[in-house]
């Protein structure tokens, strides 16, 4: 199945449907190929883990994706707070020893 999709992508590339105005005009074809590839990946994962296509879909989009999103939001917040603390520490050090920070 992957070979068929790869062959479709190669064919689209050869006739120029993956770039420029043709991609806009024939975008539906490209979306079909991408969708078919995603379905093949989900079916392969379902077979590998002994699950159905729908179960894999639920695991990915209802369980895994939201958890990853929350983890990434937590990391962003943590980085924001660390940057804020570093800026505050820099200002404090600059006020305590202005000679070091003079330009």
C-alpha positions in Angstrom: 0.0 0.0 0.0 2.9 2.4 0.8 4.4 1.7 -2.6 1.2 2.7 -4.4 1.0 6.0 -2.5 4.7 6.7 -3.1 4.1 6.0 -6.8 1.2 8.5 -6.8 3.3 11.2 -5.1 6.2 10.5 -7.6 3.8 10.8 -10.5 2.3 14.0 -9.2 5.8 15.4 -8.7 6.8 14.4 -12.3 3.8 16.2 -13.9 4.3 19.2 -11.7 1.3 19.0 -9.4 3.2 19.5 -6.2 4.3 23.0 -6.8 3.2 26.4 -8.0 -0.2 27.2 -9.5 -0.9 23.5 -10.2 -0.8 22.7 -6.5 -3.5 25.3 -6.0 -5.6 24.2 -8.9 -5.2 20.5 -8.2 -4.8 20.7 -4.4 -7.6 18.2 -3.9 -5.5 15.5 -5.6 -2.6 16.3 -3.2 -5.0 16.2 -0.2 -6.3 12.8 -1.4 -2.8 11.4 -1.5 -1.9 12.8 1.9 -5.2 11.5 3.3 -4.6 8.0 1.8 -1.1 8.0 3.3 -2.5 8.8 6.8 -5.1 6.1 6.5 -2.4 3.6 5.5 -0.4 4.6 8.5 -3.4 4.3 10.9 -4.3 0.9 9.4 -0.7 -0.3 9.8 -0.6 0.8 13.4 -3.9 -0.9 14.1 -2.7 -4.2 12.7 0.6 -3.9 14.5 -1.0 -3.2 17.9 -4.0 -5.6 17.4 -6.5 -2.7 17.5 -9.1 -1.3 15.1 -8.6 1.8 12.9 -11.1 3.6 15.2 -9.3 2.6 18.4 -6.0 3.9 17.0 -7.7 7.1 16.0 -9.1 7.6 19.5 -5.7 6.9 21.1 -4.0 9.4 18.9 -6.4 12.2 18.7 -8.3 11.9 22.0 -5.6 10.7 24.4 -2.0 11.2 23.1 -2.4 14.5 21.3 -4.1 16.3 24.2 -1.5 15.0 26.6 1.3 16.1 24.4 -0.3 19.5 24.0 -0.6 20.0 27.7 3.0 18.9 28.2 4.2 21.4 25.6 2.1 24.2 27.1 3.7 23.4 30.4 7.1 23.6 28.9 6.3 26.9 27.3 5.1 28.3 30.6 8.1 27.0 32.4 10.5 28.6 29.8 8.5 31.9 30.1 8.9 31.9 33.8 12.7 31.0 33.6 13.3 33.9 31.1 11.4 36.3 33.3 13.5 35.2 36.4 16.7 35.6 34.4 15.8 39.1 33.3 14.9 40.0 36.9 18.2 38.6 38.2 20.1 40.5 35.5 18.4 43.8 36.5 19.2 43.1 40.2 22.9 42.4 39.5 23.1 45.5 37.3 21.7 47.7 40.1 24.1 46.1 42.6 27.2 46.6 40.5 26.6 49.2 37.8 30.2 49.5 36.9 30.3 46.0 35.4 27.3 46.7 33.1 28.4 50.2 31.9 28.8 50.4 28.1 
